[in-house]
Amino acid sequence: MAGRARGGLAAAKGLVYAAVPLGVVLVGAYDYRHFPAIHEVSTDLDDPPAWIAAPKADQGWLTRPASLGPAERRAQFAAYPTLIGRRYDGAIDRVYEGVQKAAHAARITLTRKQGLELIVPDAAGRTAPRDDQTPVPDVAPIPLPRPEPSLTPVFGNAGDVLLQGETRTLVLGLRFDLVIRLHEDAETTSVDIRVASRYGDRDLGMSEEIAETFLDRLDQELLGIAGN
């Protein structure tokens, strides 16, 4: 009898241990059928935020399209109609601070930044006050003409601040890449986010969850200055 009891207990433990990976497989199968066949989402379907550096990962035997087309964008809108960007009644520097805090709260690591000169003006053109003891040169340097600014942006659109980063899911540790775009217009600043799974052609709804989590954190950080 004691041997049977021990055998039954071992069998019960085996069932419990097997239930965990089996449950993960069943949830994955359900998500595979339930969520749209896309590997990324964006709060701006007409003009998604541009990558500072396009994420690269060896897909191995997995295949995925280089970019999403109109059909995939329509599938995203049908599945997540409430996934939209934010607009805040504040200057871009104030919103930028909130974005950094929201990213940290959402466990997002920002790895690349572009366009920060729109937030912190370049101090290179400032001249330090001359000390009265500094001798004045006999021959003054000849000023050179200032080069004309380029009208073609190197990345994204002129006037955009781009913040690219990555994050991992809590349970499985799956990697996702993302880029956040800030754009100041008159007295408001808009924020959009694009999230893409690093591997595979389907994100199983996790990209949308990551985007919504970040936007919720951002709303909390900038409570009181949210616009339309």
C-alpha positions in Angstrom: 0.0 0.0 0.0 2.8 2.4 0.9 4.4 1.7 -2.5 1.2 2.5 -4.3 0.7 5.7 -2.3 4.2 6.9 -3.2 3.6 6.0 -6.9 0.3 7.9 -6.9 2.0 10.9 -5.3 4.8 10.8 -7.9 2.2 10.6 -10.7 0.3 13.6 -9.3 3.5 15.6 -9.2 4.3 14.6 -12.8 0.9 15.8 -13.9 1.4 19.2 -12.1 4.8 19.6 -13.7 3.5 18.7 -17.1 0.5 21.1 -16.8 2.8 24.2 -16.8 4.4 23.7 -20.2 1.2 22.2 -21.6 -0.7 25.3 -20.4 1.8 27.6 -22.2 1.3 25.6 -25.4 -2.4 25.8 -25.2 -2.4 29.6 -24.4 0.0 30.1 -27.3 -2.2 28.1 -29.7 -5.3 30.2 -28.6 -3.4 33.5 -29.1 -2.1 32.3 -32.5 -5.7 31.9 -33.7 -7.2 34.8 -31.8 -4.8 37.7 -32.6 -4.0 39.1 -36.1 -1.2 37.8 -38.2 1.1 40.7 -37.6 4.5 41.1 -35.8 4.3 44.8 -35.0 1.9 47.6 -34.1 1.9 51.4 -34.4 -0.2 54.2 -33.0 0.1 56.0 -36.3 -1.0 53.7 -39.2 -0.5 56.2 -41.9 3.0 57.3 -40.9 4.6 54.9 -38.4 7.6 56.2 -36.4 10.8 55.5 -38.3 13.5 53.3 -36.8 16.7 55.1 -36.0 18.5 51.8 -36.8 16.3 49.0 -38.2 16.3 46.1 -35.8 18.3 43.1 -37.1 17.9 39.5 -35.8 18.7 36.2 -37.4 15.2 34.7 -38.0 16.6 31.2 -38.7 13.8 29.1 -40.1 11.2 31.7 -39.2 10.0 34.0 -42.0 8.5 37.4 -41.8 7.8 40.3 -44.2 10.2 43.2 -44.2 7.4 45.7 -43.6 3.7 45.6 -43.0 1.4 46.5 -45.9 -2.0 48.1 -46.0 -3.7 44.7 -45.3 -1.7 44.2 -42.1 -2.4 47.8 -40.9 -6.1 47.2 -41.5 -5.9 44.0 -39.5 -4.3 46.0 -36.6 -7.0 48.6 -36.6 -9.7 45.9 -36.6 -8.1 44.1 -33.7 -6.9 47.2 -31.7 -9.1 50.2 -32.6 -8.3 52.0 -29.4 -4.5 51.9 -29.9 -3.9 55.6 -30.7 -1.2 58.1 -30.0 -1.3 60.9 -27.4 -1.3 64.6 -27.6 -0.4 66.8 -24.6 -0.8 70.5 -24.0 2.8 71.0 -23.1 6.2 71.8 -24.5 8.3 69.0 -25.9 10.9 69.2 -23.1 8.2 68.6 -20.5 6.7 65.7 -22.4 10.2 64.2 -23.0 10.8 64.0 -19.3 7.5 62.2 -18.9 8.4 59.8 -21.7 11.7 58.8 -20.0 9.9 58.2 -16.7 7.1 56.2 -18.4 9.7 54.1 -20.3 11.5 53.2 -17.1 8.2 52.3 -15.3 7.3 50.1 -18.3 10.7 48.3 -18.2 11.8 49.8 -21.5 15.5 50.4 -22.1 16.2 53.3 -24.4 19.3 52.6 -26.4 19.3 55.2 -29.2 18.1 58.9 -29.3 17.9 61.3 -32.2 16.7 64.9 -32.4 17.5 65.9 -28.9 18.8 69.2 -30.2 15.1 70.2 -30.4 14.9 69.8 -26.6 18.4 70.9 -25.5 19.7 73.7 -27.8 23.3 73.3 -28.9 25.5 75.4 -26.7 28.4 75.3 -29.1 27.5 78.8 -30.4 27.6 80.4 -27.0 30.6 82.5 -26.2 32.0 82.5 -22.7 32.4 85.9 -21.0 35.9 87.4 -21.6 38.1 87.8 -18.6 39.3 91.3 -18.3 42.9 89.9 -17.8 42.8 88.0 -21.1 44.9 89.8 -23.7 43.1 90.9 -26.9 44.9 89.5 -30.0 46.3 92.0 -32.5 44.8 90.3 -35.4 41.2 89.2 -35.1 40.2 85.9 -36.9 38.3 86.3 -40.1 34.7 85.0 -39.6 33.6 82.3 -42.0 30.1 82.1 -43.5 27.8 79.8 -41.6 26.9 76.7 -43.6 23.4 76.4 -44.8 21.3 73.9 -42.8 20.3 70.8 -44.6 16.6 70.7 -45.6 16.6 66.9 -45.8 16.2 65.1 -42.5 18.6 62.3 -41.8 15.9 60.2 -40.1 12.1 60.4 -39.8 10.6 63.8 -40.4 12.1 67.2 -39.6 11.1 68.3 -36.1 10.8 64.8 -34.7 12.5 63.4 -31.6 13.0 59.6 -31.8 13.8 57.3 -28.9 14.5 53.7 -29.8 14.7 50.9 -27.2 13.9 47.4 -26.3 12.0 45.4 -23.7 11.3 41.8 -22.6 8.1 40.1 -21.6 7.9 39.1 -17.9 7.1 35.4 -18.2 8.9 34.1 -21.2 11.5 36.9 -21.7 10.6 37.5 -25.3 12.4 40.5 -26.8 10.6 43.4 -28.5 12.0 46.4 -30.2 10.3 49.8 -30.1 10.6 53.4 -31.2 8.9 56.4 -29.6 8.3 59.6 -31.6 7.7 63.1 -30.1 6.6 65.9 -32.3 5.9 69.5 -31.2 3.2 71.4 -33.0 2.3 74.9 -31.8 1.5 74.5 -28.1 1.0 70.8 -28.1 3.3 67.7 -28.3 2.2 64.4 -29.9 3.6 61.0 -28.9 3.5 57.9 -31.0 5.0 54.5 -30.4 5.8 51.5 -32.7 6.5 48.1 -31.2 7.7 45.0 -33.1 8.6 41.5 -32.0 12.2 40.6 -32.6 11.5 37.1 -33.9 8.7 35.5 -35.8 5.9 36.8 -38.0 3.3 37.1 -35.2 3.5 38.9 -31.9 0.4 37.1 -30.3 -0.9 40.4 -29.1 2.1 41.3 -27.0 3.2 44.3 -29.0 -0.2 46.0 -28.4 0.1 45.2 -24.7 3.6 46.7 -24.5 2.4 49.9 -26.3 -0.7 50.3 -24.1 1.3 49.8 -20.9 3.7 52.5 -21.9 1.0 54.9 -22.9 -0.9 54.3 -19.7 2.3 55.1 -17.7 2.8 58.2 -19.8 -0.7 59.4 -19.1 0.0 59.0 -15.4 3.2 60.9 -15.6 1.6 63.8 -17.6 -1.7 63.8 -15.8 -3.3 67.2 -16.1 -1.8 68.3 -19.5 -3.4 65.7 -21.7 -5.0 67.3 -24.8 -7.4 65.9 -27.5 
